[in-house]
Amino acid sequence: MNIMDFNVKKLAADAGTFLSRAVQFTEEKLGQAEKTELDAHLENLLSKAECTKIWTEKIMKQTEVLLQPNPNARIEEFVYEKLDRKAPSRINNPELLGQYMIDAGTEFGPGTAYGNALIKCGETQKRIGTADRELIQTSALNFLTPLRNFIEGDYKTIAKERKLLQNKRLDLDAAKTRLKKAKAAETRASSEQELRITQSEFDRQAEITRLLLEGISSTHAHHLRCLNDFVEAQMTYYAQCYQYMLDLQKQLGSFPSNYHCNNNQTSVAPVPSASSNVIGSSALTSTSGLVMTSPSNLIDLKECSGSRKARVLYDYDAANSSELSLLADEVITVFSVVGMDSDWLMGERGNQKGRVPITYLELLN
């Protein structure tokens, strides 16, 4: 037998097997043939694997959208990944905004209130951009890559073996059908032999598939560890952003609207009404060097040893143990201490006492 004859016979056998499976599948769908059912445990494992695949894909894709909202950038990164090349570094949105702010602040003048504030905001935005880049890199390595490896690796193997199991089952049921239709003793003996072989192959493939599917529990455990890594990366990122913005808020102060010009001129605070004396308009030297005037009620409080009631205008988180945290709209007692920085007063609430920024207070009475 030459190679061509062997190939022809093999093709004929494959065609016969395919036709037999197609007939069996069609008759099952039409209710004209019986179907060998898988055992309940194997069916549950198959369902669990399919469910894991579907939700892993959804979580993976939405995480990619979260980390990189730009669809064009995601496509570009996908192409570079398939080409096994490193994608070019791209400036992200916070970094771009930060650079615009810095450039604008430099042109307006670092010595002006607005220019100085823009530069500080820009520097903070660029730090946030760096933190965002680190979040993307860490999440891609510790979370997205394991999920993608499961979809493109383990699950593909499971799907391949599941397909083989389906074919072996069709072969088994086709053999059962032929045995039922066999009349002659010789044909019946041949059909019984075929049934034993197909049953053995089906049982073997079912065991292989079962062993693979039982690994899904280990996959869940691995993905759980990856999820913890992702949460930790997010926690680090948001904590960094919060600290950056908190530091920026303290640098800028609470009343940027009190600045009326950006030409290195002295800014004059609005004259307080008779019903409200705002401590926040006291004499302050800002980070830009602009000086604001001080109302007489603050001067009186600084020079006397008495205490006054003050309403808190904004929430304030104490930076250290010497300061007092504040809640907006609460009323506290404030008084001056000799030698204390002009930007601060001593605040008292019950048994709690500490320094409070004057820009956060409105003097009562």
N, C-alpha and C positions, 0 to 999 in steps of 0.2 A: 504493500500500500504506500503510494507516494504522498507527499505533503499536501498536494492539492486535493486528493481524494479524502484525506483525513479532515481537512478544513471544510469540505463540502458536507461530509457526514456530521461534523460538529455543528455546522450552521443549521442543518436539517433538524438535528436533535434539539438545538436551542429554540428553533422556530416551533417545533412540536410542543416543547415545554411551555413556551409563551402562550401558544394557542390554548393549551389545556388549562392554564391559569386563567386566561381571559374568559373561557367558557364557564369555568367554575365560579368566577367572580360574578359574571352576569346572571347565572342561574341563582346564586345566593341573593342577589339584589331583587330578582323577580320572585323569590320565595319558592323556587323549584328545586333547590338543593339545600342540604343541611350544612351547617357551619360549625366547625370545632371551636368552642369557646375557650378563651384563656382562663386560667384560674384567677380567682378574685384578687389574690396578693399581687400577681403580675399586672393585672389591670390597674390596680391602685398605684403601683409603681410607675406605670406608663402615664397615668393621669397626672401624677405628681411631677414627673419630668417635664411634661408638656406645659403645665402651669408654671413651673420654674423658668422655663425658656421664655414664655410669653412675658412674664412680669420682669424678668431680668432685662429683656430687650427694651421694655418701656422705661424702666428706671435708668438704664444706661443712656438712652437717647435723651431723656429729659434732663439728666445730669449734664450732658454735653451742652444742651441748650442753656442751662443755668450758668455754666462756667464760661461759655462763649455764645452770647446771644446773636452774634452776626452769622447768618447762614452761609454767606460767601466765604467767611474766614474758616468755618467748619469744613466746607467742601475743599478748600485749599489745603487744610491740614490733613484731610483724608487722603487726598491725592499724593501728597508728599509721603504720607505713611505707607501707602501702597507701593510707591516707588522706592521705599526704604531710604529716603533722604530726609534730612532735617529741614523743617520749615524755617524760612527766614524770620528773624526776630521782628516783631511788630509792636509799635507803641500802642498801649491800650488807652481806653477812653479817659480814665482818671489822670494818667500821665499827660495826655494831650491837653486836657483842660488845665492841668497844673502849669504846663509850659506856657499856654496862652495867658494865664493869670500873671505869671512871673514876667513875661515880656511886656504885658500891659502896665504892670506896676512899675517896671523899670523905666518905661517911657513917660508915665505920669510923674515919676520922681519918687525914689525911695524915701525922701524926706517929707512927703505929703502923707496925710492920714490915709487917703484912699489907696495911694500907691503902695505904702507900706503894708496895708491890710491885704491887698491883692497878692503881694509877694509872699506873705506868710500863708495865705490860703493856698497859693500855688504850690509851695513847698509841701504843705500837708497833703494836697491832692496827689502829688507825685509819690509820697510815701505810701498812700493808700493804693496807688497803682502798683507799686512794688509788692505790697502785701497781696494784692489780687493776683499778680503773676505767680507768687509763691503758692497761693491756694490752688491755682489751676494745675501747676506742676505736681504738687503733692497729691492732689485728688486723682489726677490722670494716672499716676504711678501706683498708688495704693488702693484705688477704688475702681476706676474705669477699666484698667488693664485686666485685673482678675475677672471682671464680669465679661469682658470681650473674649478672653481666653476660653471661658466656659461656652459661650455661644458658638465661637468659631472652632473650638477644639472638642471638648468633651461631648457637647450635645450633638455635634455632627457625627461623632462615632456612635452615639446612642441611636440617632436617626437611621444610620446605615444598618446597624444590627436589627433595629425594629423592622426595617424594610425586608431584610432577609427572613426574619421570623414570619412576616406576612406571606412571603413567597412559599416558605416551607409549609405553612398551614394550608395554603391553596393546593400545593402538591399533595399533601396528606388527604385533604377532602376529595380531591379528584381521584386519588387511588381508591378511596372508600366507595366512591360512586361507580368506578369501573368494576370493583369487586361485586357490588350488588347486581350489576348488569351481566356479569359473566355467567354463561350457561354451561359451556363445555368444561369438563374436568380439567383439561390441560390449561385452558384460559383462566379458570378459577385458581389453579395452583400458581400460575404466573402472577395473577393479581394479588394473591395473598403474600407472595414474596415481595412484590412492589410495595404493598402496604406496610410490611415490617420495616423496610428500608426507609420509607418516607416518615414513618412514625418515629424511628430512631433519630433521623436528621432533625425532625421538628423538636423532639425533646431536648436534643443537644443545643439547638439554637435558642430554645426557650431558656435554658439554664445560663447560656452566655449573656443573653439579654437581661435576665434577672440580676446577675452579678453586677453588670454595668449600672443598672438602674438603682441598685442599693447604694451606690456611691453618691446619689443625690443628697443624702443626709450629710455626708462629709462636705459636699459642695455648699450646702446651707451654712454649715459651721464656719467654713472658710469665708463665705460672703459676709457673715456676721462680724468676723474680725475686721474685714475690709470696711464694713459700714462704721464700725467704731473709729477706725482711722480717719474716715471721711468726716465724721462728726467732730473729731478732735481738730482736724485741719480747719473746719469752719469756725469752731470755737476760738481758735487762735487768731484767725483772720478778723472776726468781729470784735474780739477783745482789742486787737491792735488798732482797728479803725476807731473804736470808741475812745481809746486813750489818745490817739492823734487828734480827734475832734475836741476832746475835753481840753487838751493842752492849747489847741488853737482858740477855743472859746475864752480861755483865761487870758490869752495874749491880746485878743481883740477887745475884751471888755464887753459890757452889756449894752452900751448906748451908742452904736455907730451913727445914729441919726443926729446926735448932738454936734457932729462935725458939719460945719456949714460951707467949708471951702477946702481946696486942696492946694493952696498957694502959700503954705508956711505962715499963714496969718493966724493970730490968736482967735480961737473960737469962743464965742460967748454963749453960755447956756441960757435957756429960756427962763424968764423970771417966774418963780414959783407963785402960785395963786395963794390966796389967804387960807383956803381950805386944805391945801396940800403942800407941804414943804418936802421936796424930794432930796434926800441925802445924796442920791446918786449924782447930782449936779455939783458936787463939791470940788474943791481945788484938786485936780489930778494932772499929773504929767503922763501922757499916753506913750505907747511904744514908739510913736512917730515924732514925739517931742512937742506936741501941741498941748497948751495949758488951758484948762477950763476954770472959770471963776467959781468962787465959793459963796453960797448964800450965808447970811448972817446967822441963821439958826444953827448951822453946823459949827461956825466959829464959836458961838456961845457954848455949844455942847463940848467942844474941844477944850475951852478955857475953864469951864466950871467942873466941879467934882461930882455933880449930880447925875442922875440917870433919867432916861426918857423911854417911852414906848415907841416902837417902830414896827411897821408892817413890812413883811417880806414880799418883794416884788417877783422874785424868780426862785426856782429850786436851786439849791447850791449843795454840792457834795464836798465835804471837808477833804482837803488834800493831805492832812496829817492830824495828829492828836491835839495839836494846839488850836485847831479851827473847829467851828461849830457848823454842822450840816443844817441847812435851812429848807423849809417847805414853803412854796408860794402861798401867800395870803395869811400865814400865821403871824401872830403878834408876839414880839419878844422885847425884852428890856435891853437897852444898849447904854453904854457909858464909855467915856474916854479914859485912857490910861496914859500917864506921863511917859513920854519916850516912844510910844507906839507909832508905827508908820502912819502917815496921814491918810493912806488909802483904807485903813482898817479901824474898826471899833471893837470893843469887847461886848459880846452878846451873851445873854443869860436866858435860859429857859428851864424853869424849875431848878433841879440840881445840876443841870448841864451848863457849862460855861466854856466859851472859846472865842477866838477871833472871828469876825465876820466882815466881808467886804462891804464898804459903804455904798457901792453901786447897786447893791441888791436890796437896799432898804428905802423906805419912805417914813420919815419922821412924823409921828402923830402928836396931837395936843399942841 
